[in-house]
């Protein structure tokens, strides 16, 4: 009885339930030699304090992958990407390791979500495979079945002592293509204007913008969240990523605990005083910064690109000129 307050006859309800189950042929007693169902086995394991499901995890080898988000893939949300990656692995014939709960899911961990439309050349994810394969073979099989815009750049095996992705990455780099009001000028004027913008912003002690969070305006100090900034000119990169300008500004953002990390749209407002399309924003790096301040790639042993593959932009941390 759930004490719902409704007058009922539990005895009559029990009798009617048995009658209905008999009509559905669902009250047939189990034969002595009949094997229990999967649900009954799961319930029995759960009563013993064991996981409800038992999967063969095999080698249970951990990997870290690096991939791009371009084109139509950049217009899909983060949850769509979380569902897409396991489908790619199934098409490639690579069995992922799953959780052992009542709702099994692939054991995967992704880099922070990007806003819809923002591109990336440096997305990362950690996952596990039931059967170990070489990084070169995995890279080849994944790229053979991946959709346009999602290109796997590197795969690395992880040892048991390796840091989890959430703990390993603590710095990210973004590229902002120059707005049309700037790149439409002559080359010397564009470079002078970008130099002026970067110098003026980095000389500030703070730059406060407001963010709507849970129905309230929350102040965010964009300047405090930016560790480094500089302008550069990359024609080949802009052409490959289909950006509106070959000139742009790169920004280094640490993942700071306890404070709000500036969002790309907030950086646009603070730096350029205007919005730029998300199609002109690219995440170009995810790094681990050690105690000495050195930036270390999340994937140490990146495979060399083969014939016809895309150039590996920003495989090393950018440095101020």
C-alpha positions as a Python dict, from the first residue, in 0.01 Angstrom:
ca = {
    (1, 'X'): (0, 0, 0),
    (2, 'X'): (132, 343, -97),
    (3, 'X'): (-119, 528, 128),
    (4, 'X'): (-252, 724, -166),
    (5, 'X'): (-582, 794, 11),
    (6, 'X'): (-797, 612, -245),
    (7, 'X'): (-1020, 338, -103),
    (8, 'X'): (-927, 5, -264),
    (9, 'X'): (-940, -365, -201),
    (10, 'X'): (-591, -510, -233),
    (11, 'X'): (-724, -866, -215),
    (12, 'X'): (-965, -812, -504),
    (13, 'X'): (-696, -631, -704),
    (14, 'X'): (-460, -924, -656),
    (15, 'X'): (-726, -1169, -775),
    (16, 'X'): (-809, -960, -1083),
    (17, 'X'): (-441, -928, -1168),
    (18, 'X'): (-401, -1306, -1160),
    (19, 'X'): (-703, -1343, -1387),
    (20, 'X'): (-565, -1099, -1640),
    (21, 'X'): (-221, -1261, -1631),
    (22, 'X'): (-386, -1599, -1688),
    (23, 'X'): (-571, -1462, -1992),
    (24, 'X'): (-240, -1333, -2130),
    (25, 'X'): (-71, -1668, -2062),
    (26, 'X'): (173, -1481, -1841),
    (27, 'X'): (105, -1674, -1521),
    (28, 'X'): (250, -2002, -1640),
    (29, 'X'): (480, -2132, -1365),
    (30, 'X'): (845, -2175, -1457),
    (31, 'X'): (957, -2527, -1532),
    (32, 'X'): (1219, -2672, -1300),
    (33, 'X'): (1488, -2695, -1570),
    (34, 'X'): (1410, -2365, -1745),
    (35, 'X'): (1690, -2107, -1743),
    (36, 'X'): (1622, -1766, -1582),
    (37, 'X'): (1569, -1466, -1804),
    (38, 'X'): (1834, -1198, -1848),
    (39, 'X'): (1631, -961, -1632),
    (40, 'X'): (1612, -1218, -1351),
    (41, 'X'): (1986, -1277, -1372),
    (42, 'X'): (2047, -901, -1357),
    (43, 'X'): (1822, -869, -1052),
    (44, 'X'): (1998, -1157, -880),
    (45, 'X'): (2342, -1000, -945),
    (46, 'X'): (2211, -666, -819),
    (47, 'X'): (2088, -828, -493),
    (48, 'X'): (2438, -968, -442),
    (49, 'X'): (2591, -621, -480),
    (50, 'X'): (2731, -693, -828),
    (51, 'X'): (2678, -489, -1149),
    (52, 'X'): (2342, -573, -1313),
    (53, 'X'): (2510, -654, -1644),
    (54, 'X'): (2824, -847, -1720),
    (55, 'X'): (3008, -744, -2035),
    (56, 'X'): (3321, -898, -2175),
    (57, 'X'): (3564, -607, -2154),
    (58, 'X'): (3847, -808, -2308),
    (59, 'X'): (4171, -610, -2327),
    (60, 'X'): (3996, -294, -2196),
    (61, 'X'): (4261, -81, -2366),
    (62, 'X'): (4234, 296, -2317),
    (63, 'X'): (4292, 539, -2605),
    (64, 'X'): (4290, 913, -2660),
    (65, 'X'): (4176, 1044, -2998),
    (66, 'X'): (4205, 1386, -3162),
    (67, 'X'): (3965, 1493, -3434),
    (68, 'X'): (3823, 1793, -3618),
    (69, 'X'): (3479, 1953, -3625),
    (70, 'X'): (3420, 2130, -3954),
    (71, 'X'): (3145, 2188, -4205),
    (72, 'X'): (2811, 2031, -4120),
    (73, 'X'): (2955, 1854, -3816),
    (74, 'X'): (3019, 2192, -3651),
    (75, 'X'): (2646, 2261, -3682),
    (76, 'X'): (2559, 1961, -3468),
    (77, 'X'): (2528, 1987, -3093),
    (78, 'X'): (2757, 1823, -2841),
    (79, 'X'): (2504, 1552, -2754),
    (80, 'X'): (2473, 1468, -3124),
    (81, 'X'): (2851, 1427, -3136),
    (82, 'X'): (2841, 1201, -2829),
    (83, 'X'): (2602, 973, -3019),
    (84, 'X'): (2790, 1003, -3348),
    (85, 'X'): (3131, 883, -3229),
    (86, 'X'): (3006, 539, -3108),
    (87, 'X'): (2824, 491, -3440),
    (88, 'X'): (3149, 560, -3627),
    (89, 'X'): (3326, 300, -3414),
    (90, 'X'): (3054, 44, -3488),
    (91, 'X'): (3086, 110, -3862),
    (92, 'X'): (3462, 69, -3829),
    (93, 'X'): (3417, -268, -3655),
    (94, 'X'): (3573, -149, -3329),
    (95, 'X'): (3396, -262, -3010),
    (96, 'X'): (3381, -1, -2736),
    (97, 'X'): (3378, -92, -2369),
    (98, 'X'): (3038, -20, -2209),
    (99, 'X'): (2925, 50, -1856),
    (100, 'X'): (2763, -234, -1663),
    (101, 'X'): (2452, -60, -1530),
    (102, 'X'): (2089, -105, -1630),
    (103, 'X'): (2140, 146, -1914),
    (104, 'X'): (2479, 59, -2068),
    (105, 'X'): (2669, 346, -2231),
    (106, 'X'): (3013, 363, -2393),
    (107, 'X'): (3292, 455, -2152),
    (108, 'X'): (3391, 782, -2317),
    (109, 'X'): (3500, 1125, -2200),
    (110, 'X'): (3493, 1430, -2428),
    (111, 'X'): (3656, 1771, -2433),
    (112, 'X'): (3434, 2066, -2326),
    (113, 'X'): (3132, 2131, -2545),
    (114, 'X'): (3145, 2402, -2809),
    (115, 'X'): (2866, 2639, -2902),
    (116, 'X'): (2674, 2547, -3215),
    (117, 'X'): (2865, 2656, -3526),
    (118, 'X'): (3213, 2685, -3372),
    (119, 'X'): (3472, 2479, -3559),
    (120, 'X'): (3766, 2292, -3412),
    (121, 'X'): (4090, 2128, -3521),
    (122, 'X'): (4174, 1996, -3177),
    (123, 'X'): (3884, 1805, -3021),
    (124, 'X'): (3983, 1516, -2792),
    (125, 'X'): (3811, 1217, -2636),
    (126, 'X'): (3912, 924, -2415),
    (127, 'X'): (3761, 581, -2475),
    (128, 'X'): (3826, 209, -2428),
    (129, 'X'): (3820, -83, -2671),
    (130, 'X'): (3741, -446, -2598),
    (131, 'X'): (4013, -563, -2838),
    (132, 'X'): (4343, -378, -2871),
    (133, 'X'): (4431, -239, -3214),
    (134, 'X'): (4728, -30, -3319),
    (135, 'X'): (4680, 349, -3334),
    (136, 'X'): (4765, 353, -3706),
    (137, 'X'): (4503, 87, -3784),
    (138, 'X'): (4238, 262, -3576),
    (139, 'X'): (4310, 593, -3748),
    (140, 'X'): (4275, 436, -4091),
    (141, 'X'): (3953, 249, -4010),
    (142, 'X'): (3788, 550, -3846),
    (143, 'X'): (3863, 791, -4129),
    (144, 'X'): (3728, 537, -4377),
    (145, 'X'): (3377, 562, -4230),
    (146, 'X'): (3364, 912, -4077),
    (147, 'X'): (3137, 1184, -4223),
    (148, 'X'): (3264, 1496, -4396),
    (149, 'X'): (3389, 1750, -4147),
    (150, 'X'): (3489, 1496, -3883),
    (151, 'X'): (3848, 1390, -3946),
    (152, 'X'): (4047, 1183, -3698),
    (153, 'X'): (4398, 1329, -3670),
    (154, 'X'): (4574, 1120, -3407),
    (155, 'X'): (4529, 820, -3179),
    (156, 'X'): (4739, 730, -2877),
    (157, 'X'): (4728, 438, -2636),
    (158, 'X'): (4703, 540, -2271),
    (159, 'X'): (4878, 363, -1988),
    (160, 'X'): (4696, 303, -1657),
    (161, 'X'): (4883, 593, -1491),
    (162, 'X'): (4774, 849, -1752),
    (163, 'X'): (4565, 1142, -1631),
    (164, 'X'): (4200, 1145, -1727),
    (165, 'X'): (4108, 1388, -2001),
    (166, 'X'): (3918, 1612, -1759),
    (167, 'X'): (4227, 1645, -1540),
    (168, 'X'): (4485, 1654, -1818),
    (169, 'X'): (4348, 1952, -2012),
    (170, 'X'): (4368, 2286, -1838),
    (171, 'X'): (4436, 2527, -2127),
    (172, 'X'): (4254, 2589, -2455),
    (173, 'X'): (4333, 2814, -2753),
    (174, 'X'): (4080, 2985, -2980),
    (175, 'X'): (4119, 3161, -3313),
    (176, 'X'): (3894, 3455, -3403),
    (177, 'X'): (3895, 3572, -3763),
    (178, 'X'): (3909, 3950, -3794),
    (179, 'X'): (3567, 4116, -3844),
    (180, 'X'): (3474, 4250, -4186),
    (181, 'X'): (3519, 4608, -4064),
    (182, 'X'): (3891, 4532, -4017),
    (183, 'X'): (3997, 4285, -4288),
    (184, 'X'): (3838, 4497, -4563),
    (185, 'X'): (4118, 4754, -4522),
    (186, 'X'): (4467, 4753, -4673),
    (187, 'X'): (4722, 4507, -4534),
    (188, 'X'): (4923, 4764, -4340),
    (189, 'X'): (4608, 4915, -4193),
    (190, 'X'): (4476, 4571, -4091),
    (191, 'X'): (4797, 4477, -3912),
    (192, 'X'): (4816, 4814, -3738),
    (193, 'X'): (4453, 4788, -3626),
    (194, 'X'): (4495, 4433, -3491),
    (195, 'X'): (4814, 4532, -3308),
    (196, 'X'): (4627, 4823, -3154),
    (197, 'X'): (4332, 4604, -3048),
    (198, 'X'): (4553, 4340, -2884),
    (199, 'X'): (4772, 4595, -2703),
    (200, 'X'): (4474, 4793, -2576),
    (201, 'X'): (4293, 4487, -2444),
    (202, 'X'): (4596, 4323, -2279),
    (203, 'X'): (4684, 4648, -2103),
    (204, 'X'): (4350, 4650, -1921),
    (205, 'X'): (4325, 4525, -1565),
    (206, 'X'): (3970, 4398, -1615),
    (207, 'X'): (3697, 4384, -1876),
    (208, 'X'): (3355, 4302, -1731),
    (209, 'X'): (3068, 4163, -1937),
    (210, 'X'): (2735, 4033, -1809),
    (211, 'X'): (2611, 3678, -1860),
    (212, 'X'): (2252, 3568, -1810),
    (213, 'X'): (2264, 3267, -1579),
    (214, 'X'): (1958, 3113, -1416),
    (215, 'X'): (1760, 3428, -1489),
    (216, 'X'): (2017, 3660, -1333),
    (217, 'X'): (2288, 3883, -1479),
    (218, 'X'): (2626, 3751, -1367),
    (219, 'X'): (2944, 3958, -1417),
    (220, 'X'): (3229, 3785, -1602),
    (221, 'X'): (3581, 3931, -1611),
    (222, 'X'): (3696, 3846, -1963),
    (223, 'X'): (4042, 3998, -1917),
    (224, 'X'): (4113, 3790, -1605),
    (225, 'X'): (4019, 3473, -1794),
    (226, 'X'): (4263, 3532, -2082),
    (227, 'X'): (4625, 3429, -2027),
    (228, 'X'): (4766, 3538, -2365),
    (229, 'X'): (4657, 3701, -2689),
    (230, 'X'): (4817, 3793, -3019),
    (231, 'X'): (4725, 3856, -3380),
    (232, 'X'): (4855, 3659, -3678),
    (233, 'X'): (4814, 3604, -4051),
    (234, 'X'): (4742, 3247, -4172),
    (235, 'X'): (4610, 3241, -4531),
    (236, 'X'): (4631, 2860, -4572),
    (237, 'X'): (4454, 2796, -4243),
    (238, 'X'): (4177, 3046, -4326),
    (239, 'X'): (4124, 2887, -4667),
    (240, 'X'): (4116, 2534, -4523),
    (241, 'X'): (3868, 2629, -4248),
    (242, 'X'): (3658, 2850, -4482),
    (243, 'X'): (3705, 3162, -4269),
    (244, 'X'): (3608, 3506, -4390),
    (245, 'X'): (3953, 3654, -4318),
    (246, 'X'): (4310, 3527, -4317),
    (247, 'X'): (4388, 3774, -4037),
    (248, 'X'): (4280, 3699, -3686),
    (249, 'X'): (4345, 3693, -3314),
    (250, 'X'): (4430, 3386, -3109),
    (251, 'X'): (4340, 3369, -2741),
    (252, 'X'): (4465, 3136, -2467),
    (253, 'X'): (4212, 3050, -2197),
    (254, 'X'): (4302, 2852, -1884),
    (255, 'X'): (4034, 2631, -1728),
    (256, 'X'): (4015, 2810, -1397),
    (257, 'X'): (3838, 2645, -1105),
    (258, 'X'): (3598, 2858, -907),
    (259, 'X'): (3566, 3131, -1172),
    (260, 'X'): (3370, 3156, -1497),
    (261, 'X'): (3566, 3090, -1818),
    (262, 'X'): (3484, 3354, -2084),
    (263, 'X'): (3275, 3232, -2372),
    (264, 'X'): (3373, 3302, -2735),
    (265, 'X'): (3085, 3544, -2785),
    (266, 'X'): (3189, 3735, -2471),
    (267, 'X'): (3548, 3756, -2599),
    (268, 'X'): (3420, 3896, -2929),
    (269, 'X'): (3232, 4171, -2750),
    (270, 'X'): (3523, 4252, -2520),
    (271, 'X'): (3800, 4246, -2782),
    (272, 'X'): (3636, 4367, -3104),
    (273, 'X'): (3338, 4551, -2957),
    (274, 'X'): (3114, 4358, -3193),
    (275, 'X'): (2997, 4008, -3274),
    (276, 'X'): (3153, 3787, -3538),
    (277, 'X'): (2987, 3477, -3686),
    (278, 'X'): (3053, 3153, -3500),
    (279, 'X'): (3171, 3017, -3836),
    (280, 'X'): (3477, 3243, -3794),
    (281, 'X'): (3567, 3099, -3451),
    (282, 'X'): (3791, 2791, -3426),
    (283, 'X'): (3923, 2603, -3126),
    (284, 'X'): (4283, 2539, -3226),
    (285, 'X'): (4432, 2375, -2920),
    (286, 'X'): (4379, 2181, -2597),
    (287, 'X'): (4685, 2153, -2373),
    (288, 'X'): (4811, 2039, -2037),
    (289, 'X'): (5010, 2306, -1857),
    (290, 'X'): (5244, 2165, -1595),
    (291, 'X'): (5371, 2337, -1281),
    (292, 'X'): (5664, 2491, -1474),
    (293, 'X'): (5424, 2659, -1716),
    (294, 'X'): (5514, 2436, -2011),
    (295, 'X'): (5232, 2345, -2249),
    (296, 'X'): (5219, 1973, -2332),
    (297, 'X'): (4997, 1829, -2607),
    (298, 'X'): (4727, 1593, -2482),
    (299, 'X'): (4843, 1342, -2743),
    (300, 'X'): (5219, 1301, -2736),
    (301, 'X'): (5264, 1060, -3026),
    (302, 'X'): (5064, 1206, -3312),
    (303, 'X'): (5063, 1006, -3635),
    (304, 'X'): (5213, 1163, -3943),
    (305, 'X'): (4959, 1264, -4210),
    (306, 'X'): (4952, 1040, -4514),
    (307, 'X'): (4909, 1139, -4877),
    (308, 'X'): (4603, 1353, -4935),
    (309, 'X'): (4534, 1420, -4567),
    (310, 'X'): (4472, 1763, -4424),
    (311, 'X'): (4760, 1970, -4284),
    (312, 'X'): (4802, 1946, -3908),
    (313, 'X'): (4748, 2304, -3800),
    (314, 'X'): (4853, 2411, -3452),
    (315, 'X'): (4993, 2075, -3345),
    (316, 'X'): (5228, 2277, -3124),
    (317, 'X'): (5134, 2561, -2885),
    (318, 'X'): (5135, 2908, -3037),
    (319, 'X'): (5366, 3166, -2882),
    (320, 'X'): (5349, 3543, -2873),
    (321, 'X'): (5553, 3714, -3140),
}
